[in-house]
Amino acid sequence: MGYYTSYGIDVFVKDKDNKIHSVNEDTSKRLIGYLRLINECAKHAFNDNGEYIDALKWYDHEEHLKLFSSGYPEYVFLLKGAGEEPGDMWQKYFYNGRVQYIPVKLVFDEFDMRKLR
């Protein structure tokens, strides 16, 4: 059976102040296209634009992206995931073989009497 997750990916470049900025479309397509060429799961998860294609079981995505990002130390890769369970959404930033995991935070606004209709 397994657990299916939907994936998308974006590519950024880091500046000297450690801020990230989107790369041009050609660079993004080239890098994502190469990742899809060398990784069977990435090939089925998203297209060359990084947009979702199909949900799949890609349990070792973190290992794959850490390795891939280590080959492109000037770029930051943002992998976005949405699992089968409600609220299972996350983002992972990969940079030079390292990863930062950011789970979704669901936050409700405070009660406000003025908003009652």
Secondary structure, 3 states (H helix, E strand, C coil): CCCCEEEEEEEEEECCCCCEEECCHHHHHHHHHHHHHHCHHHHHHECCCCCECCCECCCCHHHHHHHHHHCCCCEEEEEEEEECCCCCEEEEEEECCEEEEEECCCCCCCCCHHHCC
